[in-house]
Amino acid sequence: MIQSVNKYHIYEILSSDGNFYYTIPKYQREYTWSHREWEALYDDISENNDEYFIGSIICIPLGDAINPYLEVIDGQQRLTTISLFLTAIYTRLKEYKDDLSEDDEDVIPSLRKSLKSKNSPNEMKLVPQVQNFNKDDFDYLLTEVGLRKSTVPKRAYYPMRKIARCYTYFLKRLDKEMEGMDGHNAINFLLGKYNKVKQAMLVKIEVSTHSDAYVLFESLNNRGTPLTAIDLMKNLIMARAESNNLTIDDCFNRWQMLLGNLSDDYGIQERFFRHYYNAFKHRLNEPFQSTNDRKKDPLGVVATRSNLLNIFESLINKDLPSFLDDILLCGQIYSWLILQDSTETTYRKALEDLDHIQGAPSYLLLMYVMRNKKELTVTEDQINQLIRLLAKYFVRRNITDYPNTRDLTRIFMDIISKIEESNSVGNDVMTLIVDILSIPANCASDEQFRRSLEGDVLEFNL
């Protein structure tokens, strides 16, 4: 699993003699460190003794003897920040190069080489993550400071993004400490700061495969921004890609497509995964059922926030290709339900009304019906009628506050169970849904509805 674990100085990590480079895979988070982390790194390196330990990185050695590179699975925040810190030092050293002594004339070329690699696609030792223009901004910056020959366009709002802001932060910290210094003292200060960074220590862990890297990453990642259940699902998918004859890039692109259908709202994303399991629970549990196990739903009776990751870990491990195919299809359907997809459908207006009346708990039923409409032999018009029925149901439910919110998931899961048990199709599906929603335990009576309407509806619903 682990090929090697070694402690290195930063100057060894960014060896000026090596033609290797580091690359951040695009399926990782974008560069997220900000002022607090920049300040902590600058202060820790400046205020502690040489060889101060600043953390670890996890890499997979890739490429070949002619073009070796390391894919960084954990540690991109540190490597990116250190590279920007060194770039700021390089910028200021160049401005004072005429004050360098003969003994120090090789410092700028050495620093330049530690930031460059002739084998790298962008000529640099580090190829950053691509999201939010991380790589474009990094390339532009290094071109501007003279570390690259090629011309790279400046993206709109460049100064407002993290790469530019981090570089500017380090320049300002250096300038503040050099304030009032003459050229000689400024050079000595910059050389001292450069030496501090060079001597800082990192532990580099090299592993053989992406699967090994993600297993190790999950066990070590107990710092920084906490990973959500959905982040960990993505990591698990990447870790299982190779063993399922899938590429990391393909899995990443499909995952991004899924999340794109669900909007950027984590609450909606999490709700989708709960609805997905709750809607298709019987089918999803079948591969896990055995004659020796009496549990009807071994994965869980209902998906909740607390068991969500365990459920999907089992599904991903069982059959990743089928899981991705099915959940992508359902994600597309869900994008219609939450009005994320702008495509005009026969039921878009009805969905807008359902959204206005806060009918999201019924999305699990609608996703089930739309996903299986061919098997259920329901038409687009019938789906439209169903959505309008549900909107009316939620008008009554929200006016009367009956049934309780906690019962809604059970009601719609019961409807799906009854459809499957009765093998209902066509008009029988609609009839069954109406009958179950009309049960007194599931719906307020006309008298309850009338009393609620006669009272102060606004005050009651605030």
C-alpha positions, 0 to 999 in steps of 0.5 A: 500500500505505502511505498515510502514515508520520508521527511524532506526539507522544502528545498528537497520537495521542490528540488532544483535538480529534478525534472519531476513535477507535482500535479493536483488532479481536477477531481479535488477541491479547489484551492481554499486556504485564506488569510488565516492559513496564510498568516499561520504558515508565514508566522510558523515558519518565521518564528520557529527554528529551522526544520520546522515541521509543517505537515504531510503530503500524499502522492502517487508516483506516475509517468515514466523515467523520462517524464516523472510526476507525482499526483498529489492526493492530499497536501495541495493547500500546503504545496500551493501556498508554499509555491506562492510564498516562494514566488513572492520572495523571488519577486522581491529578490529580483528587485534587489538583485543588484545588491546581491554579493558574489556569494549570493548571486546563484540564489535567484537562479536556484530559487527559479529552478525550484519553481520550474520543471522543464517536463511540466505542462505549464513549465512549473514544479506545481500544476495546480487544481483547475477549478475556479481558474486556479491553474489559469491564475497560477500560470498568469502570475508566474508569467507576470513575474518572469518565471514563464516565457509563454503569454497567458491571458489574465482572467476576469476578476483575477485579483479577487481569487485565492491565488492572486490574494495569497501571493499579494498577502505574502508580498505585503508581509515581506514589505511590512518587515522590510519597511525602512531597510536599505538594499543590503539589509533587505537582501539579508532579510529576504535571504533569511526568509528564503532559508527558513522556507527552504529548511521547513520540513514536510513528510511525503508519503508515496503510495502505489494506486489511487485506491491506496491513496484514498484509503489513506487520505480518509484515515488521515483527513481529520484536520482543516475543513471537515469532509461531508458525507457527499465528499466522502462518497466522491472519494470512495468512488475515485478509490473504487474506479480502477478496480471497476475498470473505470477511469478516475476522470470518467468517474469525476466527470460523471460525479460533477454532472450529477452534482450539477443537476442538484445545484450547489446547495448541499441541503438539496444534494443531501436530500436527493441522496436520501430520496434516492434510497427511500424511493428505490429501497426495495430494489437497492436492498435486493443484492444484499438480502440473503436467505440466512438474513431475515432483515428485509432492508439490510441497508436500512429501513429509511435513509437519514443523515446519520446512516447516509454514508454507510448506505451509499458506501455499500452501494458503491462497493457492490456495483459501481458502474451500475450505481453511477448509471442509475443515480445519474439518471435519477439526478437528471429527473431530480433536476426537473423536480427542483427546477434546476433544468430549464428544459420545458416539460409538460409538467414544469408549471405544475412543478413550480406550483408544487415548489411554491407550496413546499411540496419537496417531501413528495419528490421521492414519489415523483422521482420513483414514478418518473424513473419507472414510468415505462414499467408503470405505463404512466403518461406525461399527462398522468404525471402532470395530474399527479403533480397537481394532486400533490400540490393540492395535498400540500395546500391542505397539509400546510394549512392544517399542519397535519400530518406531522412533517416527520410522517411525510417520508413514511407516507410516500414510501408506503405508497411506493411499497403498495404500488410494487406489491400490487403491481399497479400500472396506468390509471391504477397507479393514480387511483392507489395514490389518491386512496392512500393520501385520502386515509385519515391518518395521512390527510386532514379531514374536510372539517379540519381544513375548514376550521383552519381556513376560518382561523388566522391562517397567516398567524398559524403558519408563521 
